[in-house]
Amino acid sequence: MQQVKGDGFLALTSISLILGVILTLAANAIFPRTTDPNSLLSNITSFADNEVPGQLASLGTTIGTWGIVAGVVSIYCSVE
């Protein structure tokens, strides 16, 4: 197989798809939960009481989503 100039970038962004999914799932696991998901007040209180895990979960979800986007764009570009 002949080496093309963008193969390294394609491999890196393909890995970001897998890492993005893993990071998003891990961030979802540490997100603060309540017993009643329909109660807005208990959700806000739970998020405020667990400030650091909530912030880490939000950051992990954001970075994981960008990793998923980069991976999907990589797959799209490799199909062309």
N, C-alpha and C positions, 0 to 999 in steps of 0.2 A: 504494500500500500504506500502510495506516494504521500510524503509529508506536505501539507498545505500550510500557508503562513498563519492562519487563524486557528489551527488545531489546539494549541495550548489554551487559548482563551475559551474555546468551545468546551474543552474538558473541565476547566475551572468553573464555568457557569453551569455545566451539567451537574457538577458536584454541589453547587449552591442550591439546586432544586432539592436534593436529598437533605442537605443540612437545614434548609429553610423549613421543610416539613417537620423535621425532628425538633427544631427550635420552637416552632409554633405549637406543636403538641406539648412540649415541656412547659412552655409559658402558660398554656391553658391549664395544665395540671397544678401550677402553683397560684393560679388566680384565686383571690379570696371568694369564698362561697357563703351563701346564707341558707337557712333552712327553708325560707319562703322566697322563691325567686320572683314572685309577683309583687312583693312589697318594695317599693322604691326606697323608702326610708331605711329599711334594714339593709338593702344593698349598698346604699351610700355610707351608712354607718360601718358596715363590714369593710368597705374599701378604705375608709378613713382610719379605722382601728388597725388595719394591716397595711400601713402606708408603703413600707419598703417592698414587701412581696407584690403589692399591687402595681407599683412602679416598675419593678423588674418584669412582671408579667406583661405589662403594656409595652415595654421596650422590646422584650423577646418576641412578642406578637408582631410588632412593627418590623423588626429586622428579619424575622422569619418570612413575613409576607414579601419583603423586597427580595429575599433569596428565592422564593418561589417564582416571583415575576421574572427574575434574571434567568432562572432555569427554563421557564416556559419560552422565553424569547430565544434562548439558546437552541431549544428543540425546534422552534419555528425556523430559525435561520439555517439549521442544518438540513431541513427538508428541501429548501430551495435549490 
